[in-house]
Amino acid sequence: MPTPTRRDFLRAVSTASAAALAIGLPGPAVAATAITPRRKGASVVGLRVPKIDIVRCGVIGLGERGLPTLRELMLLEGCEVKAICDIHAPSLQAGSAEVLKRGRAGVKTFGEHAESYLKMLEMPDLDAVFICTPWRLHVPMAVAAMKAGKHAFIEVPAAVTLEECWQLVDTAEETQRHCMMMENVCYGRDELMLLRMCREGVLGELLHGEGAYIHDLRHQMKSLDHGTGSWRTTEHELRNGNIYPTHGLGPIAQYMSINRGDRFSRLVSFSSPSLGMPDYAAQNFPEGHRRRTAKYICGDMNTAIIKTAKGRTIVVQHDTQNPNPYSRANVIKGTKGVFSGYPNRIYIEGRSPKEHAWETDLTRYYQEFEHPLWKKVEAIAAKLPAEGTSGHGGMDFVMRWRIIQCLREGLPLDQDVYDAAAWSSISELSEKSVAQDGASLEVPDFTRGAWEKTAPLGIVS
Ligand SMILES: NC(=O)c1ccc[n+]([C@@H]2O[C@H](COP(=O)([O-])OP(=O)(O)OC[C@H]3O[C@@H](n4cnc5c(N)ncnc54)[C@H](O)[C@@H]3O)[C@@H](O)[C@H]2O)c1
């Protein structure tokens, strides 16, 4: 299919606007075709790079997420931490202390200023860089890492804007480097088991999924000058949409083989009013405090609905601003049954003992469908210190173990740059849809057509 030109785009917009006005709608209800920029390099679908016997790593950002990342990398066989970087002196010191605790010598430290990571990227003895910094630093850091010849592993979400999503894709294709968003939830025990059940057809043909990030994080507003809340709270002042979509969405995308046989095609999104943060600020900060005077525009509950090329539907919700028990929803529904998380329950026609009734004891499903990767890495983790392997119920360790295994064996990664882009793109698309009162927007095809020919993710061990 030819790549649409700017003129095609403008023509499509004006046609949609004219049609909308003709039927009395206030504006275009259906947005125009997403532009697919011209490819600059070669596709990295199924990218294999030469085996790396000992993977030499650097970690940028040593906060809440970076420190456990560093800790785990130092436990992994075939993985050597060579450098750490943070601009906040106490965080860099905490990283150095971890390194010393494990008796590692020769780990270089960087962090004099905001671009010190570039100096770190000049190190010739560095294969992979783990980026655990605030969201808006992910793409500049990952792009620089790939351009310096390193494989880039980025925290979630990989990118904030659509433009940034394309930057990741283009740079990975130009440099032929791995670029993975580390969506750890895809390596959770339940999620891996469900992936296997979906692949084995236990739920039948898949129809619908639901993912969410519902996590009361209001306490983070108390971090003012450093720490997660210091930058994350600001995002709520700047954007109204589904600003952290990938924890719930990533596993659903893998169950449905998004970018590997199906793809996200359209999205609509609405946000509720924004009341949680102003309310929390009023209760916890004095009058005139910047947390009280700030205007929080991000609606408390954002709901995005994605339609896939095969006509399936996915609901993605985000709320970090209200009292609510934690939930990622994790619903996957097919023609033979349905699984729903938070709390876990399942119903499969012909398998579940009672008609129309959930099964809440999943023991027999774990016995039959436990993912081999989970079993294997659980046994490895059991021999290592729990402190370094138990993050998020073990999923973090499974993910990092698997990353290092893929690099050591020269295997393609389970999540590639197209997944990073597609899953992250929901952020800006939802903002745009909310701003246009729920307009239906096209999701770019970051694979540029390759999704139709790419095989689904296998059940790896
Ligand atoms: N996958 C998960 O389960 C999970 C959990 C928590 C956080 N995260 C993600 O991890 C990332 C980091 O979050 P966090 O909670 O650790 O934040 P944080 O604020 O605790 O840590 C970020 C660190 O980056 C450092 N930093 C900022 N600018 C820098 C620069 N120019 N060079 C070097 N270091 C710099 C900061 O000093 C800080 O120590 C975010 O993308 C977040 O969404 C993911």
PDBQT file of the ligand as one rigid body, heavy atoms in Angstrom, charges set to zero:
ROOT
HETATM    1  N1  LIG A 501       7.702  -1.789  35.482  1.00  0.00    +0.000 N 
HETATM    2  C1  LIG A 501       7.324  -1.448  36.695  1.00  0.00    +0.000 C 
HETATM    3  O1  LIG A 501       6.714  -2.204  37.433  1.00  0.00    +0.000 OA
HETATM    4  C2  LIG A 501       7.685  -0.079  37.182  1.00  0.00    +0.000 A 
HETATM    5  C3  LIG A 501       7.578   0.251  38.532  1.00  0.00    +0.000 A 
HETATM    6  C4  LIG A 501       7.965   1.518  38.930  1.00  0.00    +0.000 A 
HETATM    7  C5  LIG A 501       8.422   2.425  38.007  1.00  0.00    +0.000 A 
HETATM    8  N2  LIG A 501       8.505   2.081  36.695  1.00  0.00    +0.000 N 
HETATM    9  C6  LIG A 501       9.039   3.017  35.705  1.00  0.00    +0.000 C 
HETATM   10  O2  LIG A 501      10.406   3.229  35.986  1.00  0.00    +0.000 OA
HETATM   11  C7  LIG A 501      10.774   4.544  35.609  1.00  0.00    +0.000 C 
HETATM   12  C8  LIG A 501      11.408   5.252  36.792  1.00  0.00    +0.000 C 
HETATM   13  O3  LIG A 501      10.454   5.373  37.818  1.00  0.00    +0.000 OA
HETATM   14  P1  LIG A 501      10.890   5.492  39.340  1.00  0.00    +0.000 P 
HETATM   15  O4  LIG A 501       9.692   5.243  40.140  1.00  0.00    +0.000 OA
HETATM   16  O5  LIG A 501      12.106   4.656  39.585  1.00  0.00    +0.000 OA
HETATM   17  O6  LIG A 501      11.294   7.038  39.414  1.00  0.00    +0.000 OA
HETATM   18  P2  LIG A 501      12.337   7.708  40.409  1.00  0.00    +0.000 P 
HETATM   19  O7  LIG A 501      12.065   9.156  40.357  1.00  0.00    +0.000 OA
HETATM   20  O8  LIG A 501      12.325   7.002  41.716  1.00  0.00    +0.000 OA
HETATM   21  O9  LIG A 501      13.725   7.392  39.721  1.00  0.00    +0.000 OA
HETATM   22  C9  LIG A 501      14.173   8.023  38.556  1.00  0.00    +0.000 C 
HETATM   23  C10 LIG A 501      15.659   8.275  38.703  1.00  0.00    +0.000 C 
HETATM   24  O10 LIG A 501      16.140   8.842  37.473  1.00  0.00    +0.000 OA
HETATM   25  C11 LIG A 501      17.140   9.793  37.828  1.00  0.00    +0.000 C 
HETATM   26  N3  LIG A 501      17.363  10.725  36.731  1.00  0.00    +0.000 N 
HETATM   27  C12 LIG A 501      16.584  11.765  36.351  1.00  0.00    +0.000 A 
HETATM   28  N4  LIG A 501      17.155  12.400  35.301  1.00  0.00    +0.000 NA
HETATM   29  C13 LIG A 501      18.306  11.746  35.018  1.00  0.00    +0.000 A 
HETATM   30  C14 LIG A 501      19.335  11.921  34.055  1.00  0.00    +0.000 A 
HETATM   31  N5  LIG A 501      19.314  12.915  33.166  1.00  0.00    +0.000 N 
HETATM   32  N6  LIG A 501      20.392  11.077  34.057  1.00  0.00    +0.000 NA
HETATM   33  C15 LIG A 501      20.450  10.070  34.972  1.00  0.00    +0.000 A 
HETATM   34  N7  LIG A 501      19.512   9.848  35.902  1.00  0.00    +0.000 NA
HETATM   35  C16 LIG A 501      18.444  10.675  35.930  1.00  0.00    +0.000 A 
HETATM   36  C17 LIG A 501      16.559  10.460  39.065  1.00  0.00    +0.000 C 
HETATM   37  O11 LIG A 501      17.559  11.152  39.799  1.00  0.00    +0.000 OA
HETATM   38  C18 LIG A 501      15.971   9.281  39.809  1.00  0.00    +0.000 C 
HETATM   39  O12 LIG A 501      16.873   8.733  40.749  1.00  0.00    +0.000 OA
HETATM   40  C19 LIG A 501       9.490   5.196  35.099  1.00  0.00    +0.000 C 
HETATM   41  O13 LIG A 501       9.447   5.062  33.727  1.00  0.00    +0.000 OA
HETATM   42  C20 LIG A 501       8.408   4.379  35.730  1.00  0.00    +0.000 C 
HETATM   43  O14 LIG A 501       7.201   4.416  34.994  1.00  0.00    +0.000 OA
HETATM   44  C21 LIG A 501       8.149   0.852  36.289  1.00  0.00    +0.000 A 
ENDROOT
TORSDOF 0
